[in-house]
Amino acid sequence: MCEMSLCEICGEYLSISYCPICGRLGCSDCLIQLTPVVRVCRDCLNKYGRDKVLELLGLKSRVSRPYTRVKLIR
């Protein structure tokens, strides 16, 4: 496995994306889904808070409520 594809936060799992605030690669455990298309690392989320992160990304005016997952009933 290529070390460059590992999560830069925990170093244990493969990265799936990067944090648009700090630029670090992160795995699904270390990146928090803010919107259907935006994930940020938990360090940046804890440091700046959800509202400030959305503002820094230019999404403050477009997102009115937190992204939630919906379980489909079959």
C-alpha positions as CSV (number, residue, x, y, z in Angstrom):
1,M,0.0,0.0,0.0
2,C,1.3,3.4,-0.9
3,E,2.0,5.6,2.2
4,M,0.9,8.7,0.3
5,S,-2.7,7.2,0.2
6,L,-2.9,6.8,3.9
7,C,-4.9,9.1,6.1
8,E,-2.6,11.9,7.3
9,I,-4.6,12.3,10.5
10,C,-4.7,8.7,12.0
11,G,-2.3,7.0,9.6
12,E,-4.3,3.7,9.8
13,Y,-6.8,3.8,6.9
14,L,-6.8,4.7,3.2
15,S,-7.7,8.3,2.6
16,I,-11.0,9.1,0.8
17,S,-10.7,12.8,0.4
18,Y,-8.9,15.9,1.9
19,C,-9.9,18.6,4.2
20,P,-10.4,21.8,2.2
21,I,-9.4,23.9,5.2
22,C,-6.0,22.4,6.2
23,G,-5.4,20.2,3.1
24,R,-4.6,17.0,4.9
25,L,-5.8,13.7,3.4
26,G,-8.3,11.9,5.6
27,C,-10.2,8.6,5.9
28,S,-13.9,8.2,6.5
29,D,-13.4,8.1,10.3
30,C,-11.4,11.3,10.4
31,L,-13.4,13.5,8.0
32,I,-16.8,14.8,9.0
33,Q,-19.5,15.1,6.3
34,L,-20.8,18.7,6.5
35,T,-22.9,18.7,3.3
36,P,-23.5,16.1,0.7
37,V,-20.3,17.1,-1.0
38,V,-18.1,18.7,1.7
39,R,-16.0,16.8,4.3
40,V,-13.6,18.5,6.7
41,C,-11.3,17.0,9.3
42,R,-12.5,16.9,12.9
43,D,-9.5,19.0,14.0
44,C,-10.6,21.9,11.8
45,L,-14.2,21.4,12.8
46,N,-13.3,21.5,16.5
47,K,-10.9,24.5,16.0
48,Y,-13.2,26.7,13.9
49,G,-16.7,25.4,14.5
50,R,-19.3,24.4,11.9
51,D,-20.5,27.9,11.1
52,K,-17.0,29.3,10.6
53,V,-15.9,26.4,8.4
54,L,-19.0,26.9,6.2
55,E,-18.2,30.6,6.0
56,L,-14.5,29.9,5.1
57,L,-15.7,27.6,2.3
58,G,-18.2,30.1,1.0
59,L,-21.1,27.9,1.8
60,K,-22.7,29.8,4.8
61,S,-25.5,31.3,2.8
62,R,-26.3,28.1,0.9
63,V,-26.5,25.6,3.8
64,S,-29.4,26.2,6.2
65,R,-29.3,23.0,8.3
66,P,-26.8,20.2,9.1
67,Y,-26.5,17.4,6.6
68,T,-28.1,14.2,8.0
69,R,-28.2,10.7,6.6
70,V,-31.5,9.2,5.9
71,K,-32.1,5.5,6.2
72,L,-34.2,4.1,3.4
73,I,-36.9,1.6,4.4
74,R,-37.3,-1.3,1.9
